[in-house]
């Protein structure tokens, strides 16, 4: 999946805290005790905000041009920087028919693992695809 880059605003807060917020994702914010820590956490916050759009079936917003960013009055902006995150891979609903007893066993195991049925099927399918690729020599670094 490709990366998308969005502007982030680095701001000094009360009592020495440092914050990062995204003009294109109003709910995505990061707070930390240092500039480096805030900037390091920014990519995860952006990725989470982008996944939120995918879960709500909303398109990702266009990144705001840096020159169009207007910090709120009274804010102590340190700077503006670009943050990248991988675009979410959208999910798709599929219908699968399985014996009820198998579904019950899957649900029990999924619950024991702290996941739901969909997550379990996704994990199981990913593992089988990986095993197939390993057994056929198509998994891992390219061969010379």
N, C-alpha and C positions, 0 to 999 in steps of 0.2 A: 504494500500500500504506500502511496506517495505521502510525503510530508507537506503540510500547509504551514505557512508562517503568518503570525499575527502580531501586531504591535502590543507591547506591554508597557505599563507605566510603573516605574520604580519610585516609591514615595516614602518619605520619612514620616513616621507617626509619633504618637505620644510615647513618652518614656523610652525613647531610643529604638522603638520597634521599626522594622522596615516592612513595607507592604508592596505587593505587586497586584495590579488589577488590569483587566483587559477591556478596552472600550467596546469591543465586539461581543463580549460575553459578560454582561453586567454582574452575574452572580459568581463569576470565577475570580477568587481573590486568594492571595497567599500572604501570610504574616510570618515573620522570622525575627531573630535577634540580630542578624547580620545581613548585609547586602548580598554576600555570596550565597548564603543559605536560601534567601528569598528567591534569588535568580535560579538556583538549582531546583527549587520546588515548582517553579513557574511552568515548566513543560508538563508536569503531571497534572497540574490544575487545568491547563489548556486541553490536554487529552481528555480529561474527565468532562469538561464542558462540551467538547466536540462529540463525545459519546452520548451525552444528554440530548443533543440535537438529533442524533441518529435514533435514539430510543423513542423520541417524540415524533419521529418521521418528518423532521424539519430539515431543510437544506442548510448547509453551513453558510454563515454570512460571508460576504466579501470582506477581506481585510481593509480596515480603515487606513487611508494614506496617512503617513506620519505627520504631514503638515496640517492635517485636518483634526488632530487630537487637541481637545480643549480641556485641560485639567480644571476641576472645580475651583472656585475662588477660595483662597486661603490654604490650598494644599501646598505641601512642601515637596515638590517634585524634584527628584534627583536626576532622573533621565528617562528616556524612552528607548526601548530596545526590542528587537524581534525575537519571538519565541516560536520554535517549530514543534510540531507534534504530528504523529502519523494519523492519517484520516481513518475513521472507524470503518470496519468491514461490516456492512449491514447484514442483519439476520433475516432469514426468510422462513416462514412457517411451512412445514411439510407434514403430510399425513402419513403415518406409518402404522401398519396393522401387525400386531404381535399377540401371541397368546396372553390371556389375562394373568396367568400364573407367572409368566416371565416379567410382565410389567410390575407385578407386585414385588418380585424379588429385586428388580432394578430400583424401584422406589425405596425399598428398605435399605439397600446398599447406598443409594444416593443420599438418603437422610443420614445414615451413619457417617458418610463422608462430608456432611455439611453442605450438600448441594441439592439443586432441584433436578427434576427429570431431564429437562432440556440441557442443562450443563453436563449432566452425566453422559447423555448421548453424544454431545459435542466432544467431550473428552475421550470417550470410547472410540468414536470415529477417527479422531486425530491420532490416537495411539495405533489403530489398525493401519492407517495410511502411512504412518512413520515406519511401522514394522515391515510393511510391504516394500517401501522405498529402500530400507536397509537391506532386506533380503534380495533385492534386485539391483543393489549397487547404485541406486539413484539418489541416495540421501547423503548429505555431507558435502565436503569440498569437492570441487570439480576435479576429475582425474586427468592427469597429463598423458 
